Amino acid sequence: MLAVVIVAHPCADSLTHALAARAEAGLRSAGYDVTLLDLYAVGFRAAMSEEERSAYHEDQPILDPIVAEHAELITSASAVVFVYPTWWSGLPAILKGWLERVMVPGVGFTFHERTGKVQPGLRNIRHLVGISTYGSPRAAVRLINDNGRRTIMRALRLSCGLRTRTRWLGLYSVDTSTDADRDEFASSVERKMASL
């Protein structure tokens, strides 16, 4: 079983990277082979190019070798875990760009041959997990709308099919949290990934 952990934070010494390491450790103890995709470390380009947009509905919508490699991993994975900080009530730009460039026709979705209707392209994914930190308290996040969570847990899940299980792990008020709060959350991330 393959699990892909996608990390979106520019600083290698960040809490986000520490949480990704704990998620990876938990997944390995659950028997998964784990591939970690550190989007900043691999130099992933967030913006879709004009050439990519023109190719979007062609037979070969993926033009970038990094995007092709990530698409191949995602279409082989049984679990996908996103680890990122929530910035401006949503996904970091690099992660939003990753979704736009990787989840193209033939990967994230397909079109029914006869009706032309959109169908899930990632039926291989059995577990979809989001792990995020928030500067705001949980009540404030609910009030302003948790756009990153909605994108992953609702929009992306539609590409996986109804049997895909979802799990969300959020650390709220991270800016005022203590070391003990962060350690407890990191431990819970590892435990929950170990039981996936």
Backbone torsions as a table, in degrees:
resi	resn	phi	psi	omega
1	MET	NA	133.0	-180.0
2	LEU	-106.1	132.0	170.5
3	ALA	-116.1	134.3	176.9
4	VAL	-111.2	124.3	178.1
5	VAL	-107.4	119.3	-177.3
6	ILE	-106.6	120.7	-175.8
7	VAL	-112.3	132.4	-178.8
8	ALA	-130.1	82.8	173.5
9	HIS	-154.1	135.2	-175.4
10	PRO	-73.5	-17.5	-174.3
11	CYS	-105.6	120.2	-177.6
12	ALA	-64.7	-23.4	-179.6
13	ASP	-95.4	18.1	-177.0
14	SER	-78.4	161.5	172.4
15	LEU	-59.9	-36.7	178.6
16	THR	-56.8	-46.3	179.3
17	HIS	-67.2	-36.4	177.2
18	ALA	-64.1	-39.8	178.2
19	LEU	-67.3	-37.6	177.4
20	ALA	-63.1	-39.6	178.1
21	ALA	-64.5	-39.2	178.7
22	ARG	-69.3	-38.2	176.4
23	ALA	-62.9	-43.7	178.7
24	GLU	-60.7	-44.2	179.5
25	ALA	-61.5	-43.0	178.8
26	GLY	-64.0	-43.5	179.5
27	LEU	-63.7	-41.0	178.2
28	ARG	-63.2	-39.3	179.3
29	SER	-69.3	-21.3	176.1
30	ALA	-84.0	-2.3	176.8
31	GLY	99.5	6.9	178.8
32	TYR	-81.9	146.5	160.8
33	ASP	-83.0	132.0	-173.7
34	VAL	-119.2	132.4	170.2
35	THR	-114.6	126.0	179.1
36	LEU	-99.8	124.7	176.6
37	LEU	-110.1	101.9	177.2
38	ASP	-91.7	101.2	-170.4
39	LEU	-60.7	-38.2	178.1
40	TYR	-70.9	-42.1	-176.9
41	ALA	-63.4	-33.9	180.0
42	VAL	-87.0	-0.3	178.7
43	GLY	70.6	35.4	-178.8
44	PHE	-63.8	130.3	178.9
45	ARG	-88.2	121.6	-175.4
46	ALA	-73.0	-38.0	-172.5
47	ALA	-80.2	131.8	173.5
48	MET	-72.9	133.5	-179.8
49	SER	-81.5	166.6	176.6
50	GLU	-61.6	-38.2	179.4
51	GLU	-65.4	-40.1	178.6
52	GLU	-66.0	-40.5	179.4
53	ARG	-64.7	-39.4	178.6
54	SER	-65.8	-32.8	-178.9
55	ALA	-85.9	-7.0	-171.0
56	TYR	-50.1	-43.9	-178.3
57	HIS	-103.3	16.7	177.0
58	GLU	-90.1	177.6	179.9
59	ASP	-65.1	-30.0	-179.6
60	GLN	-121.6	80.8	-176.9
61	PRO	-75.7	-15.2	-178.3
62	ILE	-100.1	120.6	-177.2
63	LEU	-109.2	-21.5	-174.8
64	ASP	-95.2	129.8	-179.1
65	PRO	-61.8	-32.3	177.5
66	ILE	-66.9	-43.1	178.3
67	VAL	-62.6	-42.0	179.2
68	ALA	-61.5	-42.2	178.6
69	GLU	-63.5	-43.3	179.8
70	HIS	-66.9	-39.9	178.1
71	ALA	-62.5	-40.5	178.4
72	GLU	-63.1	-42.0	178.0
73	LEU	-63.0	-45.4	-177.1
74	ILE	-64.8	-36.3	-179.2
75	THR	-78.3	-4.9	176.8
76	SER	-108.0	-11.2	-172.4
77	ALA	-82.2	147.7	171.4
78	SER	-101.4	-13.6	175.9
79	ALA	-141.2	138.1	176.4
80	VAL	-128.8	129.6	-177.0
81	VAL	-124.5	124.4	177.2
82	PHE	-103.0	130.7	179.0
83	VAL	-127.8	118.8	-175.0
84	TYR	-162.1	160.4	171.4
85	PRO	-87.2	143.2	173.9
86	THR	-83.3	120.3	179.3
87	TRP	-121.3	132.8	-179.3
88	TRP	50.8	43.2	176.9
89	SER	64.9	21.4	-178.3
90	GLY	-157.1	-164.7	-179.5
91	LEU	-75.1	146.7	168.9
92	PRO	-58.8	147.9	-175.5
93	ALA	-53.7	-38.7	-177.8
94	ILE	-63.7	-35.2	179.8
95	LEU	-76.0	-39.0	175.7
96	LYS	-61.7	-43.3	177.8
97	GLY	-64.1	-35.8	177.1
98	TRP	-61.0	-46.0	178.8
99	LEU	-61.0	-43.6	-178.3
100	GLU	-66.3	-34.8	-175.3
101	ARG	-90.4	-27.1	-178.1
102	VAL	-94.5	-38.6	-175.9
103	MET	-84.9	56.0	-178.7
104	VAL	-90.3	169.9	175.5
105	PRO	-54.4	135.4	-177.4
106	GLY	95.7	-14.8	176.5
107	VAL	-117.0	-73.2	-177.9
108	GLY	-72.6	-26.5	-179.2
109	PHE	-158.6	162.3	175.1
110	THR	-131.1	170.9	176.6
111	PHE	-112.1	132.5	177.7
112	HIS	-60.2	132.9	-174.6
113	GLU	-57.9	-41.8	-175.0
114	ARG	-88.4	-46.5	-173.4
115	THR	-93.0	-20.3	-177.5
116	GLY	78.2	3.8	-179.8
117	LYS	-74.1	150.4	179.5
118	VAL	-71.5	136.7	177.7
119	GLN	-127.8	153.1	177.2
120	PRO	-60.2	138.7	178.2
121	GLY	-105.5	-8.9	-174.8
122	LEU	-118.2	49.7	-180.0
123	ARG	-67.0	-11.6	178.0
124	ASN	-72.1	-21.9	-176.2
125	ILE	-81.5	120.6	-179.9
126	ARG	-100.6	-23.0	-179.3
127	HIS	-134.8	129.4	177.8
128	LEU	-123.7	119.9	-173.2
129	VAL	-126.7	139.1	172.8
130	GLY	-120.7	133.1	176.6
131	ILE	-127.8	118.4	-176.9
132	SER	-140.9	154.8	173.2
133	THR	-110.6	149.6	-177.4
134	TYR	-133.1	138.0	174.0
135	GLY	-74.2	-27.5	-176.2
136	SER	-91.5	158.5	172.7
137	PRO	-68.0	160.5	-176.9
138	ARG	-55.8	-42.0	-178.8
139	ALA	-61.5	-40.7	179.0
140	ALA	-67.5	-38.1	178.6
141	VAL	-62.9	-42.8	178.0
142	ARG	-63.9	-38.9	-178.1
143	LEU	-64.6	-41.6	-176.4
144	ILE	-92.6	-4.9	176.0
145	ASN	88.1	124.0	-177.9
146	ASP	-90.7	80.7	-172.2
147	ASN	-63.8	-37.7	178.4
148	GLY	-62.8	-45.5	178.6
149	ARG	-60.7	-44.1	179.8
150	ARG	-63.1	-39.1	179.9
151	THR	-62.1	-45.3	-177.1
152	ILE	-78.5	-48.3	-172.5
153	MET	-78.8	-22.7	179.1
154	ARG	-110.0	-62.3	-174.9
155	ALA	-64.0	-51.0	-179.2
156	LEU	-67.6	-35.5	179.6
157	ARG	-59.6	-32.8	177.4
158	LEU	-61.0	-24.9	176.5
159	SER	-79.9	-11.9	-176.2
160	CYS	-100.1	-26.4	-177.9
161	GLY	104.1	163.8	-172.1
162	LEU	-71.0	-20.3	-178.6
163	ARG	-83.5	-6.1	179.5
164	THR	-71.9	128.7	177.6
165	ARG	-90.0	142.7	-179.5
166	THR	-117.7	151.9	176.4
167	ARG	-146.9	134.7	178.8
168	TRP	-121.3	130.6	178.4
169	LEU	-126.2	113.5	-177.7
170	GLY	-122.4	136.4	172.7
171	LEU	-107.1	108.3	-176.6
172	TYR	-92.2	159.8	179.9
173	SER	52.9	40.8	-175.7
174	VAL	-61.3	-31.4	-177.7
175	ASP	-64.9	-26.2	179.6
176	THR	-111.1	9.3	-179.6
177	SER	-76.5	158.0	178.6
178	THR	-94.6	168.7	174.0
179	ASP	-57.7	-39.3	179.8
180	ALA	-64.0	-40.4	177.5
181	ASP	-61.1	-45.7	-178.4
182	ARG	-67.8	-39.6	177.6
183	ASP	-64.6	-41.0	179.2
184	GLU	-64.3	-41.9	178.5
185	PHE	-64.6	-44.2	179.5
186	ALA	-60.4	-40.6	177.2
187	SER	-63.6	-40.0	179.7
188	SER	-68.0	-34.2	176.0
189	VAL	-60.7	-49.3	-178.6
190	GLU	-62.9	-42.9	178.8
191	ARG	-61.4	-45.2	-177.0
192	LYS	-68.7	-35.2	176.3
193	MET	-71.4	-30.5	177.6
194	ALA	-68.8	-20.9	-179.5
195	SER	-103.0	9.7	-177.9
196	LEU	-70.1	NA	NA
